[in-house]
């Protein structure tokens, strides 16, 4: 990683160091292009997959088109969909998106095409909620839904353990169910490719199905998928394998992980480093999107601006794999420092981009970045 540049000028003649003035680099690290495989993004800013809870029957609509299109027009380098689920029972809520049929693919294709036309890389996150499926939307309480409330009762997981008291008790997946889930993932990957997405992220964090297999808190199996570290990562390894069977070799694959459960006896940062080192060696995964928590309500998360940046830094430095830093990164200076100091390769923004679709363009002005293009339609508003 290149060191941040600054020049020192002397304000007096004769070479006396009477006064020093630091000048910002006109090419901030945050706005330098980055390439994974055949895909180059214009900058290091990624829209985090942020659920909108606004679909019907897994179908995206105009809300999703405007939401994602606005962030692409606003200057983000990577624009990822929210979690798109591989089968109906894998949705978090009845209003989450899916990719188990061609109509869903075709709706998403319109979005991917527009995002790419605005100069951003269109990305899709695929996932399965497992035992955390069938809940209400956040503004409706996020409580588990019964069948008569529009929910479902066939949740699956690594083990028959509910997320918390009062939540659905899932079925421990049989080998046939694991095989079916992997094939559903492979079909969704194929449709994502057909829809025109250029980057794919596998959701292995926040207490959803892959995470449920990884963590000893939620995985109490005694077969080939439970017990040892090697067994608990098996479902993720097999997921990556089927993704790569359907996803072109020249397109990047990211994996989002909860780097720690924040609960004693759970998945740890050392586990994540060990896993990331293996993924780097195997060569199928290009970046670890470093999040945390979500698998156990007993978690104690020390939340503050940039609270997960150290996780990204540890994984990047110890495993030798590219990372994305995510978690309450709001200011351009903080985002720039993350990239410039080698703590991550991408800055993954959620709430900051929800509140301001043009955050990247404003950040460019704050950092005095040169040669950052605005949409022609908006150029006359560039008065920063």
TORPADREN-105551 format. One line per field, with one value per residue (C-alpha): residue number from 1; chain; x, y, z. Coordinates in Angstrom, 1 decimal, decimal comma. Each point is the difference from the previous one (the first is absolute). Layout:
num	NUM; ...
cadena	A; ...
c1	X; ...
c2	Y; ...
c3	Z; ...
This chain:
num	1; 2; 3; 4; 5; 6; 7; 8; 9; 10; 11; 12; 13; 14; 15; 16; 17; 18; 19; 20; 21; 22; 23; 24; 25; 26; 27; 28; 29; 30; 31; 32; 33; 34; 35; 36; 37; 38; 39; 40; 41; 42; 43; 44; 45; 46; 47; 48; 49; 50; 51; 52; 53; 54; 55; 56; 57; 58; 59; 60; 61; 62; 63; 64; 65; 66; 67; 68; 69; 70; 71; 72; 73; 74; 75; 76; 77; 78; 79; 80; 81; 82; 83; 84; 85; 86; 87; 88; 89; 90; 91; 92; 93; 94; 95; 96; 97; 98; 99; 100; 101; 102; 103; 104; 105; 106; 107; 108; 109; 110; 111; 112; 113; 114; 115; 116; 117; 118; 119; 120; 121; 122; 123; 124; 125; 126; 127; 128; 129; 130; 131; 132; 133; 134; 135; 136; 137; 138; 139; 140; 141; 142; 143; 144; 145; 146; 147; 148; 149; 150; 151; 152; 153; 154; 155; 156; 157; 158; 159; 160; 161; 162; 163; 164; 165; 166; 167; 168; 169; 170; 171; 172; 173; 174; 175; 176; 177; 178; 179; 180; 181; 182; 183; 184; 185; 186; 187; 188; 189; 190; 191; 192; 193; 194; 195; 196; 197; 198; 199; 200; 201; 202; 203; 204; 205; 206; 207; 208; 209; 210; 211; 212; 213; 214; 215; 216; 217; 218; 219; 220; 221; 222; 223; 224; 225; 226; 227; 228; 229; 230; 231; 232; 233; 234; 235; 236; 237; 238; 239; 240; 241; 242; 243; 244; 245; 246; 247; 248; 249; 250; 251; 252; 253; 254; 255; 256; 257; 258; 259; 260; 261; 262; 263; 264; 265; 266; 267; 268; 269; 270; 271; 272; 273; 274; 275; 276; 277; 278; 279; 280; 281; 282; 283; 284; 285; 286; 287; 288; 289; 290; 291; 292; 293; 294; 295; 296; 297; 298; 299; 300; 301; 302; 303; 304; 305; 306; 307; 308; 309; 310; 311; 312; 313; 314; 315; 316; 317; 318; 319; 320; 321; 322; 323; 324; 325; 326; 327; 328; 329; 330; 331; 332; 333; 334; 335; 336; 337; 338; 339; 340; 341; 342; 343; 344; 345; 346; 347; 348; 349; 350; 351; 352; 353; 354; 355; 356; 357; 358; 359; 360; 361; 362; 363; 364; 365; 366; 367; 368; 369; 370; 371; 372; 373; 374; 375; 376; 377; 378; 379; 380; 381; 382; 383; 384
cadena	A; A; A; A; A; A; A; A; A; A; A; A; A; A; A; A; A; A; A; A; A; A; A; A; A; A; A; A; A; A; A; A; A; A; A; A; A; A; A; A; A; A; A; A; A; A; A; A; A; A; A; A; A; A; A; A; A; A; A; A; A; A; A; A; A; A; A; A; A; A; A; A; A; A; A; A; A; A; A; A; A; A; A; A; A; A; A; A; A; A; A; A; A; A; A; A; A; A; A; A; A; A; A; A; A; A; A; A; A; A; A; A; A; A; A; A; A; A; A; A; A; A; A; A; A; A; A; A; A; A; A; A; A; A; A; A; A; A; A; A; A; A; A; A; A; A; A; A; A; A; A; A; A; A; A; A; A; A; A; A; A; A; A; A; A; A; A; A; A; A; A; A; A; A; A; A; A; A; A; A; A; A; A; A; A; A; A; A; A; A; A; A; A; A; A; A; A; A; A; A; A; A; A; A; A; A; A; A; A; A; A; A; A; A; A; A; A; A; A; A; A; A; A; A; A; A; A; A; A; A; A; A; A; A; A; A; A; A; A; A; A; A; A; A; A; A; A; A; A; A; A; A; A; A; A; A; A; A; A; A; A; A; A; A; A; A; A; A; A; A; A; A; A; A; A; A; A; A; A; A; A; A; A; A; A; A; A; A; A; A; A; A; A; A; A; A; A; A; A; A; A; A; A; A; A; A; A; A; A; A; A; A; A; A; A; A; A; A; A; A; A; A; A; A; A; A; A; A; A; A; A; A; A; A; A; A; A; A; A; A; A; A; A; A; A; A; A; A; A; A; A; A; A; A; A; A; A; A; A; A; A; A; A; A; A; A; A; A; A; A; A; A; A; A; A; A; A; A; A; A; A; A; A; A
c1	0,0; 1,4; 0,6; -2,1; 1,7; 0,4; 2,3; 1,7; 0,5; 2,1; -1,8; 3,2; 2,8; 3,5; -1,1; -0,8; -2,5; -2,0; -3,3; -1,1; -3,2; -1,3; -1,8; -2,5; 0,7; -2,3; -0,4; -1,3; 0,3; -3,8; -0,4; 2,6; -1,3; 0,2; -0,1; -1,1; 0,5; -1,4; -2,1; 1,3; -2,0; 0,5; 0,6; 0,1; -3,5; -2,5; -3,7; -0,6; -2,8; -2,8; -3,4; -2,9; -2,8; -2,1; -0,4; -2,9; 0,4; 3,8; -0,4; 1,9; -2,0; 0,4; 1,1; 3,0; 0,8; 0,0; 1,9; 2,8; 0,0; 0,4; 3,1; 1,5; -0,7; 1,3; 3,5; 0,4; 2,5; -1,8; -3,8; -1,2; -3,6; -1,5; 0,1; -1,7; -1,2; 0,4; -3,4; -3,3; 0,6; 3,4; -1,3; 0,4; -3,5; -2,8; 1,0; 3,7; 1,3; 0,6; 1,6; -1,7; -1,8; 0,5; -2,4; 2,1; 3,1; -1,5; -1,1; 3,5; 1,6; -1,6; 1,6; 3,4; 0,1; -0,9; 2,6; 2,7; -1,0; 0,6; 3,6; -0,3; 0,6; -3,3; 0,3; -2,4; 0,0; -1,5; -1,0; -2,4; -1,4; -0,2; -1,4; -0,4; -2,6; -3,6; 0,1; -1,8; 1,5; 2,0; -2,7; -2,5; 2,0; 2,3; -1,8; -0,3; -3,1; -2,5; -1,5; -3,3; 2,1; 1,5; 3,0; 1,1; 0,9; 2,6; 3,2; 3,3; 3,4; 3,1; -1,7; -3,5; 0,8; -2,1; 1,7; -1,6; -2,9; -3,3; 1,7; -0,7; 1,7; 1,6; 0,5; 3,6; 0,8; 0,3; 2,6; -2,7; -1,1; 3,6; 0,4; -3,3; 1,2; 3,2; -1,8; -2,4; 3,1; 1,6; -3,3; -0,1; 3,6; -0,8; -2,9; 2,2; 2,5; -2,8; -1,4; 3,3; 1,6; 3,7; 0,8; -1,5; 0,1; -0,9; -1,7; 1,7; -0,6; -2,6; -1,3; -1,4; 0,3; 3,8; 0,8; -2,2; 2,2; 3,2; -0,7; 0,1; -2,7; -2,5; 1,6; -0,2; 0,1; 2,0; 0,4; 2,3; -1,4; 0,5; 2,5; 3,4; 1,0; 0,5; -3,5; -1,7; 1,4; -1,0; -3,4; 1,7; 2,7; -2,6; -1,9; 3,0; 0,6; -3,5; 0,2; 3,2; -1,5; -2,6; 1,8; 2,6; 3,6; 0,7; -2,6; 0,7; -1,5; -0,2; -1,1; -1,5; 0,9; -0,7; 3,6; -1,1; -3,2; 0,8; -1,0; 2,2; 0,3; -1,1; 1,7; 3,1; 2,3; 2,6; -2,4; -0,7; 3,7; 0,5; -3,0; 1,1; 3,6; -1,5; -2,2; 2,9; 2,0; -2,8; -0,4; -3,7; -0,8; 1,3; -1,1; -1,3; -2,7; 0,8; -3,1; -0,9; -2,7; -3,6; 0,0; -0,8; -2,1; 2,6; 2,5; 1,8; 1,1; 2,1; -1,7; 1,6; 1,1; 2,2; -0,4; 0,6; 3,0; 2,5; -1,6; 0,6; 3,6; 0,7; -1,4; 1,8; 3,4; -0,1; -1,7; 1,4; -3,4; -1,8; -2,6; -2,9; -0,5; -3,6; -1,7; -1,0; 2,6; -1,6; 2,7; 2,1; 3,2; -0,7; -0,7; 3,2; 2,1; -1,3; 1,3; 3,1; 1,2; -0,5; -2,9; -2,2; -0,2; -3,7; -2,0; -3,5; -2,6; -3,6; -1,7; 2,2; -1,2; -3,6; -0,1; 1,9; 0,1; 2,6; 2,4; 2,8; -0,2; -0,1; 2,9; 2,0; -0,5; 1,0; 3,1; 0,7; 0,2; 0,5; -1,5; -3,0; -2,8; -3,6; -3,0; -0,4; -3,6; 1,3; 3,2; -1,5; -0,5; 3,7; 0,6; 1,9
c2	0,0; 3,4; 2,5; 3,1; 2,9; 3,5; 2,8; 2,6; 3,5; 2,8; 3,3; 2,1; 0,5; -1,2; -3,5; 0,7; -2,3; 2,8; -1,5; -3,4; -0,6; -3,5; -0,4; -2,8; -2,5; 0,8; -3,7; -1,3; -3,7; -0,3; 1,1; -2,1; -2,8; -3,6; -3,2; -3,5; -2,5; 1,6; 2,6; 3,5; 2,5; 3,7; 0,3; -1,9; 0,8; -2,8; 0,2; -2,6; -2,4; 1,6; -1,7; 2,2; -2,4; 1,3; -2,9; -2,3; -3,7; 0,6; 2,5; 3,3; 3,1; 3,7; 0,7; -2,3; 1,5; 3,6; -1,0; -1,8; 2,3; 3,1; -1,4; -0,8; 3,5; 1,3; -1,3; -3,3; -2,3; -3,2; -0,2; -3,1; -1,2; -0,9; -3,6; -2,0; -3,4; -3,3; -1,5; 1,3; -1,4; 1,5; 3,6; 2,1; 1,6; -0,6; 3,2; -1,0; -0,6; -3,4; -1,5; -3,4; 0,8; 1,7; 2,9; 1,0; -0,2; 2,2; 2,7; 0,1; 0,1; 3,4; 1,3; -1,5; 1,5; 3,5; -0,2; -0,9; 2,7; 2,6; -1,2; -2,3; -3,7; -1,8; -2,5; -2,5; -1,6; -3,5; -1,5; -2,2; 1,0; -3,5; 0,1; 3,8; -0,2; 1,0; 3,2; 3,3; 3,1; 2,3; 2,6; -2,7; -1,4; -2,6; -2,7; -3,6; -0,4; -2,8; -1,6; 1,9; 3,3; -0,7; -2,0; -3,6; -2,8; -2,1; 1,8; -1,9; 0,3; -1,8; -1,2; 0,1; 3,0; 3,2; 3,3; 1,2; -0,8; 0,4; -0,5; -2,8; -3,3; -1,1; -3,4; -1,3; -0,4; -3,4; -0,8; 0,1; 3,5; 1,2; -1,3; 1,7; 3,3; -0,2; -0,6; 2,9; 2,2; -1,2; 0,8; 3,5; 0,6; -1,0; 2,4; 2,8; -0,5; 0,1; 3,2; 1,8; 0,3; 0,4; -0,8; -2,5; -0,1; -3,1; 0,9; -1,9; 2,4; 1,5; -3,4; -1,2; -3,5; -0,2; 1,7; -2,4; -2,8; 1,9; 0,8; -2,6; 1,9; -1,0; -3,1; -3,1; -2,6; -3,2; -0,8; 1,3; 3,5; 0,5; -0,2; 0,9; 3,2; -1,9; -1,5; 3,2; 1,9; -2,9; 1,5; 3,3; -1,8; -1,9; 3,2; 1,7; -3,1; 0,1; 3,7; -0,3; -2,7; 2,5; 3,3; 1,0; -0,3; 3,5; 1,6; 0,7; -1,9; 1,7; -1,7; 1,9; -1,5; 0,9; 0,1; -0,6; -1,0; 2,3; -2,9; -2,2; -3,5; 1,3; 0,6; 2,2; 2,3; -2,6; -2,4; 2,6; 0,5; -3,8; -0,3; 3,1; -1,4; -3,2; 1,8; 2,2; -3,2; -1,7; 3,1; 0,0; 2,9; 3,5; 2,1; -0,5; 2,5; 0,3; 0,4; -1,6; -1,3; -0,9; -3,7; 0,2; 2,6; -0,1; 1,8; 3,0; 2,3; 3,1; 2,2; 3,3; 1,6; -2,4; -2,8; -2,8; 1,5; -1,9; -3,2; 0,8; 1,0; -3,2; -2,2; 1,9; 0,0; -3,5; -1,9; 1,9; 0,5; 3,1; 1,3; 2,4; 2,1; 0,6; 1,5; 3,6; 1,5; 3,4; 2,6; 0,3; 0,5; -3,2; -1,9; 1,4; -1,0; -3,6; -0,4; 2,1; -1,8; -3,5; -1,0; -1,1; 0,0; 1,2; 2,2; -1,5; 2,6; -0,7; 2,7; 2,8; -0,9; -0,5; 3,5; 1,6; -1,7; 2,5; -0,6; -1,0; 3,2; 2,1; -2,0; 0,7; 3,7; -0,3; -1,9; 2,4; -2,9; 1,0; -1,6; -1,4; 0,1; 1,0; -1,1; 2,5; 0,7; 1,1; 1,8; 3,4; -0,9; -0,6; 3,0; -1,6
c3	0,0; -1,0; 2,8; 0,1; -1,7; 1,2; -1,0; 2,2; -1,3; 1,4; 0,1; 0,2; -2,3; 0,8; 0,8; 3,7; 1,6; 1,6; -0,9; -1,3; -1,9; -0,6; -3,3; -0,6; -2,7; -2,9; -0,6; 3,4; 0,6; 0,4; -3,6; -1,6; -2,3; 1,3; -2,1; 1,0; -2,8; -3,2; 1,8; 0,8; 2,1; -0,1; 3,7; 3,3; 1,2; 0,2; 0,8; 2,7; -0,6; 1,9; 0,2; -1,2; 1,0; -2,9; -2,4; -0,8; -0,6; -0,2; -2,8; -0,2; -1,1; -0,6; 3,5; -0,4; -3,5; 1,4; 3,2; -1,8; -3,0; 2,2; 1,7; -3,4; -1,3; 3,4; -0,7; 1,8; -1,6; 1,0; 0,3; 1,7; 0,3; 3,3; 1,0; -2,8; 1,2; -1,7; 0,9; 1,5; 3,5; 0,1; 0,0; 3,2; -0,5; -2,4; -1,7; -0,7; -3,5; -1,6; -3,1; -0,4; -3,2; -3,3; 0,6; 3,0; -2,1; -2,7; 2,5; 1,4; -3,5; -0,5; 3,1; -0,7; -3,5; 1,3; 2,8; -2,4; -2,4; 2,8; 0,3; 3,0; 0,3; 0,5; 2,8; 1,6; 3,4; 0,3; 3,3; 2,0; 3,3; 1,5; 3,5; -0,1; -2,8; 0,2; 2,0; -0,3; -1,5; 2,4; 0,1; 0,9; 2,9; -1,6; 2,0; -1,3; -2,2; 0,2; -3,1; 0,6; 0,1; -3,5; 1,3; -0,4; 2,3; -1,9; 1,1; -0,3; 1,7; 0,9; 3,2; 1,5; 2,2; -0,2; -0,2; 3,2; 2,3; -1,9; -3,4; -2,4; 0,8; -3,3; -1,4; 0,1; -3,7; -1,4; -2,7; -2,6; 1,2; 0,0; -3,6; -1,0; 1,6; -2,0; -3,2; 0,7; 0,5; -3,2; -1,9; 1,5; -1,0; -3,6; 0,0; 1,5; -2,8; -2,6; 1,6; -0,7; 3,4; 0,0; 3,7; 2,4; 3,8; 2,0; 3,3; 2,7; 2,9; 2,4; 1,2; -3,3; -1,3; -0,9; 3,3; 1,9; -1,3; 0,8; 3,6; 2,8; 1,7; -2,7; -1,4; 2,3; -2,7; 0,4; -3,7; -2,7; 0,3; 3,8; 2,8; -1,3; -1,7; -3,2; 0,2; 0,9; -3,0; -2,4; -1,0; -0,9; -1,9; -2,0; -0,6; -1,4; -2,2; -1,5; -0,5; -2,0; -2,1; -1,2; 0,4; -2,7; 1,1; -1,2; 2,3; 3,7; 2,9; 3,5; 3,2; 2,9; 3,4; 3,6; 1,2; 3,6; 1,7; 2,9; 2,3; 2,0; -1,5; -3,4; -3,4; 0,6; -2,0; 0,1; -1,6; -2,7; -0,7; -0,3; -2,4; -2,0; -0,3; -1,4; -2,5; -1,1; -0,7; -1,9; -2,2; -0,7; 2,3; -0,7; 3,1; 3,5; 1,0; 3,7; 2,2; 3,3; 2,3; -0,7; 1,1; 3,7; 1,9; 2,9; -2,2; 1,5; -2,9; 0,8; -2,5; -1,0; -3,3; -1,9; 2,6; -2,4; -1,8; 2,3; -1,1; -3,7; 0,8; 1,9; -2,8; -2,7; 1,7; 1,4; -2,8; -2,9; -1,7; -1,1; 2,4; 0,3; 3,1; 1,1; 3,0; 0,8; -2,4; -0,7; -0,7; -3,1; 2,1; 1,9; -3,2; -1,6; 3,0; -0,2; -3,5; 0,3; 3,2; -1,5; 2,2; -2,9; -3,8; -0,1; 2,3; 0,3; 0,8; 1,1; 2,0; -1,4; -3,5; 1,1; 1,3; -2,9; -3,4; -1,1; 2,9; -2,4; -1,9; 3,2; 1,3; -3,1; 0,6; 3,6; -0,9; -2,9; -2,4; -3,6; -3,1; 1,7; -2,5; 0,8; -2,0; -2,8; 1,2; 3,4; -0,9; 0,6; 3,6; 0,6; 2,1; 2,9
